[in-house]
Each structure stands twice: as structure tokens, then as C-alpha cells.
Amino acid sequence: MVKRNAFIIGTGITGFGENYEISAGKLASQALTRAIENSKITKESIQSTFIGSLVSGSNSQASIGANCLRESNLKTPYVRIEAGNASGAAAFHQAYLGLLSGIYDCLAVVGIEKLSDFVNVGIVERILSSTIDYQWEFEMGATLTSLYAILTKAHMREFKTTLEQLAKVPVKNHKNGVNNPIAQFRKEISIDRFLKAKRIADPIGKFDPATYCDGSAAVILASEEFILQNKDINSKVPILGSSYASDNLALHHRDSLTELYATKTAAATAYKMANIKPENINVAEVHDSYPIGEILAIEDLGFFEKGEGGRAVEEGLTDQNGQVSINTSGGLKARGDPFGATGIAQIIEITEQLRGEAGKRQIDSINYGLTQNVMGTGALTYVNILGEEEVKK
């Protein structure tokens, strides 16, 4: 079978925040319409749409796919894909496989979440229970925050990671988010504010977790053959690697609390597909729903040795134009975390960096970028690697 290439030819994204006055379908349509316009193709060229969302399988958002396409005046088949917090990346991966199969030549991927429809206390937490072990964790009183507190304590105990090092993760990401026009929070926060905040699940403080919100992001994928036949397309960012891996759902079933096995496994496959090494990555968007999430990610993706993640953040090695620029978008912490849209928003940030369109967030030199999107506490991870058009495998 001949190996095909797949490219991102268009991106579209909404502002992340609270959108009480707009339906989920219309919000998704806004991102999709912008992606189609950005790609310089007609909507009739899209053969199918892949939609990633965690909560839209029930209640008022049950028909999110049909409503999105109706609002976009787009008549294509669609499929909704749910993989917890990693639903957007899961939809992207399935679309990527669809292109590689040769069945499709042009596909749309939409990530959407409208969480302001679920404002009653406890509803979102119950929705998130599907991303952890319901019987052995959620029903016993555990939440994502308390489970990430366990991961944080384990890393602090084994590697002497400090609260100051952990606090520098959200401080850095809020600084990056200032320059992101779609970010939920565009304001720097001092490290003292993080350190002095009330502990909500020791050692996690009030300002440590990312905040869930509303938002949608979309990309258009195309084959090389399709691009050659459509001369108006003026940008194509190659997808060099796309992989995923899983681990035991419950923390007490895992071999280690100080590494994310699924991240390491998915990354190893993606690097092999792209024929590069971790040191070749210039910029990465990683899943920083809690500070320890970013520290574990930069270690398990191979950017730094195990146990050195806290020191790397402390020394500025992950700042914009550092050794590897991490979460230039502001990450989940500042950009916001509309679960299904998060993985696509990460891909859009890397695409804009590769295009040289990231504005004040733009890093000085880039050949390769990476995204890491996880479900829950890391039992499922998707890793994608993108490269410049000039980069040849």
C-alpha cells in the first residue's frame, strides 16, 4: 500500500469563556465556518466531519453534530467521538486515519464543548467521573483534583519537586495567555498569589487547576492529491505523526505514580512515525490541567530527564524561546479547557506557530511542534507531531 501524506489546510477557533447566549451547535458552526474560509476551499469539498465532545451525548446537546452542520449549511455525514478530556485529539486522529486509508481526501474535524449548559453544582464533576475509575475512585469520594494531588505528592516525594516549581507552571502559562486573543484569561498572576492560595486538595491550591469553559475549534485536513487539485490552497502543514496509547484507569492499578505510561508510549510511536527525536521539537502544547500534568508531560515526552521537570520550569527552559517552548497559547490554564475543543485548540496553536502566524506568541525558530492531550489522570493519551512544509521526512 502506498503511504499517503496528510496536511492541515485550514483552522478556525472561537473565543474560550462563557457563552450563555449561544447554542452548542452554533458555537461549533462558528469554528467550522472559519476553518473552511481559512482553508480556501468550498464547503462542498468536505467529505465527512469528525466531531469530538465529552458532554454532547446527552441532554440539550445530544444532536451536536446535526446542529453544527445545519448551522454551517453543510451536508456531509458526521460522527461524534468521545474520549473524555481527549475527545478533540481522538477525533483528529480518526480523521487522520481516514485520510491515510485513501477513502477520503478532505475532512473536517470539530472540537466542541458548551459547559455553561451544566452550571448546577456537581454536574460537570459527575460528567468528569467518566474519565476516572467510577467504582474505585469516584464512588469512594475521589475527584480529578484529589487524584492529581496524589500524583503531585508522589513527584514531590520522589524527586524533591517544590511548590515554587509547581507554581511556576501556571505563572508561565498565564504570561503566555496574555498574548492569545481567544484565551479565557488574559492576565498575568504572581507566583505569590499561587503559593498563598487556599489548598483545595493539598498540595493543589485554589488557582492551580485549569478552568472548564465553552469553546470550539476546527481544522480541515486534506491529502496531497486534493491540495494539488485545488490551487487556491495557500498553506499546508504536514501531520508527521499521530498516535495514542492507554494505561490502567485507576491510579492504584498503575506501575508508577511519577510517570504517564500512555504519554511515553504514544510519544515513542509518534517520534518513530515522524523520524525525529524529542530534542527536535521546538514547541509543544501539553495537557496542563494541573501543574503536575505539565511537569509529567515534559518528562515523559522526553524533553527532560525524569525528575527534572520542576527544575526545567524553574530555570525558564520551557519559557517562550527556551530550550523547548511549552504552552505558548497559555495552555489549558489560561486559554481555558472546553474539554472536546482542547485537543484541537492545541493543534491550531502549533499550526499557527509553524505558519508564523502566532503574533507575540511566535517563537524565533521552529521546524517541529507537538501536542499532548490526555483523558482524566492520563489513562489515555494522544500525541501529534506537525512540521513545516519544507521539512522532509
NORHU-V349455 format. One record per backbone hydrogen bond with DSSP energy under -0.5 kcal/mol. NH is the residue of the N-H (numbers start at 1). CO is the residue of the C=O. E is the energy in kcal/mol with one decimal. If there is no record, write none. Layout:
((NH;CO;E) (NH;CO;E))
//
This chain:
((7;222;-2.4) (8;237;-2.7) (9;7;-0.6) (9;220;-2.7) (10;220;-1.0) (12;218;-2.4) (14;216;-2.4) (16;182;-2.7) (17;214;-2.0) (19;17;-0.5) (22;19;-1.1) (27;23;-2.1) (28;24;-2.4) (29;25;-2.1) (30;26;-2.0) (31;27;-1.4) (32;28;-2.3) (33;29;-3.0) (34;30;-1.9) (35;31;-2.0) (36;32;-2.3) (37;33;-2.3) (38;34;-2.4) (39;35;-1.6) (40;36;-0.8) (40;37;-0.8) (41;36;-1.2) (45;42;-1.8) (46;43;-1.3) (47;106;-2.6) (48;106;-0.6) (49;77;-1.9) (50;108;-2.9) (51;49;-0.5) (51;79;-2.9) (52;50;-0.5) (52;110;-3.1) (53;51;-0.5) (53;81;-1.7) (58;55;-1.1) (61;58;-1.4) (62;59;-1.5) (64;56;-0.6) (64;61;-1.4) (67;63;-2.7) (68;64;-2.5) (69;65;-2.3) (70;66;-2.2) (71;67;-2.5) (72;68;-1.5) (73;70;-1.1) (74;69;-2.8) (76;74;-0.8) (77;47;-0.6) (79;49;-1.9) (81;51;-3.5) (83;84;-0.6) (86;83;-1.8) (87;84;-1.5) (90;86;-2.2) (91;87;-2.2) (92;88;-2.1) (93;89;-2.4) (94;90;-2.1) (95;91;-2.1) (96;92;-2.4) (97;93;-2.3) (98;94;-1.9) (99;95;-2.0) (100;96;-2.2) (101;97;-1.9) (102;98;-0.5) (102;99;-1.2) (103;98;-0.7) (104;98;-1.2) (107;221;-2.4) (108;48;-2.2) (109;219;-2.6) (110;50;-2.9) (111;217;-3.4) (112;52;-2.2) (113;215;-1.8) (117;114;-1.0) (118;115;-1.8) (119;116;-0.6) (123;120;-1.8) (124;120;-0.5) (126;122;-1.9) (127;123;-2.3) (128;124;-2.8) (129;125;-0.8) (130;127;-1.5) (131;128;-2.2) (132;129;-1.1) (134;132;-0.8) (137;133;-2.0) (138;133;-1.9) (139;134;-2.7) (141;138;-1.9) (142;137;-2.7) (147;143;-2.4) (148;144;-2.5) (149;145;-1.7) (150;146;-1.4) (151;147;-1.9) (152;148;-2.4) (153;149;-2.6) (154;150;-2.2) (155;151;-1.9) (156;152;-2.4) (157;153;-2.6) (158;154;-2.5) (159;155;-2.5) (160;156;-1.3) (161;155;-0.8) (166;162;-2.1) (167;163;-2.8) (168;164;-1.3) (169;166;-1.3) (170;166;-0.7) (171;167;-1.8) (172;168;-2.1) (173;169;-2.2) (174;170;-2.6) (175;171;-1.8) (176;172;-2.1) (177;173;-2.2) (178;174;-1.0) (179;176;-1.3) (180;177;-1.8) (181;179;-0.7) (183;180;-1.7) (184;335;-1.1) (185;334;-2.7) (186;184;-0.5) (194;190;-1.2) (195;191;-2.3) (196;192;-2.5) (197;193;-0.6) (197;194;-0.6) (200;204;-2.2) (201;204;-1.7) (204;201;-2.5) (206;198;-1.8) (208;205;-1.6) (209;205;-0.6) (210;289;-2.4) (211;332;-0.5) (213;337;-0.5) (214;17;-3.4) (215;113;-2.3) (217;111;-2.2) (218;12;-3.2) (219;109;-2.1) (220;10;-2.3) (221;107;-2.9) (222;7;-2.3) (223;105;-2.1) (224;5;-0.8) (227;223;-2.0) (228;224;-2.2) (229;225;-1.1) (230;226;-0.6) (230;227;-1.0) (231;229;-0.5) (233;230;-1.5) (237;8;-2.4) (238;236;-0.6) (238;387;-0.6) (239;6;-2.7) (240;238;-0.8) (240;385;-2.1) (241;385;-1.6) (243;383;-2.6) (245;381;-1.9) (247;379;-2.6) (253;250;-1.3) (254;251;-1.6) (261;259;-0.8) (264;260;-2.2) (265;261;-2.5) (266;262;-2.6) (267;263;-2.5) (268;264;-2.1) (269;265;-1.8) (270;266;-2.3) (271;267;-2.9) (272;268;-1.8) (273;269;-2.3) (274;270;-2.3) (275;271;-1.2) (276;271;-1.9) (280;277;-2.2) (281;278;-1.6) (282;368;-2.3) (283;368;-1.1) (284;325;-2.7) (285;370;-2.4) (286;284;-0.6) (288;286;-1.3) (293;290;-1.3) (294;290;-1.0) (295;291;-1.8) (296;292;-2.9) (297;293;-1.9) (298;294;-2.5) (299;295;-1.2) (300;296;-3.0) (301;297;-2.2) (302;299;-1.3) (303;298;-1.1) (304;298;-1.5) (308;305;-2.5) (312;308;-2.4) (313;309;-2.1) (314;310;-2.3) (315;311;-2.3) (316;313;-1.4) (317;312;-2.3) (318;312;-0.6) (319;316;-1.1) (322;319;-2.6) (324;317;-2.0) (325;282;-2.4) (326;318;-2.2) (326;324;-0.5) (327;284;-3.0) (327;325;-0.5) (330;327;-1.5) (334;330;-2.2) (335;331;-2.2) (336;331;-0.6) (336;332;-1.0) (337;211;-2.0) (339;337;-1.3) (341;338;-2.9) (342;338;-1.0) (342;339;-0.8) (343;339;-0.6) (345;341;-2.6) (346;342;-2.3) (347;343;-1.4) (348;344;-2.4) (349;345;-2.2) (350;346;-1.9) (351;347;-2.4) (352;348;-2.7) (353;349;-2.1) (354;350;-2.5) (355;351;-1.9) (356;352;-0.8) (356;353;-0.7) (357;352;-3.2) (361;358;-2.1) (362;359;-1.7) (369;386;-2.4) (370;283;-1.8) (371;384;-2.3) (372;285;-2.4) (373;382;-2.2) (375;380;-2.5) (377;131;-0.5) (378;375;-2.5) (379;375;-1.0) (380;375;-0.7) (381;245;-2.5) (382;373;-2.6) (383;243;-2.8) (384;371;-1.9) (385;241;-2.9) (386;369;-2.6) (387;238;-1.7) (388;367;-1.8) (391;388;-1.0))
//
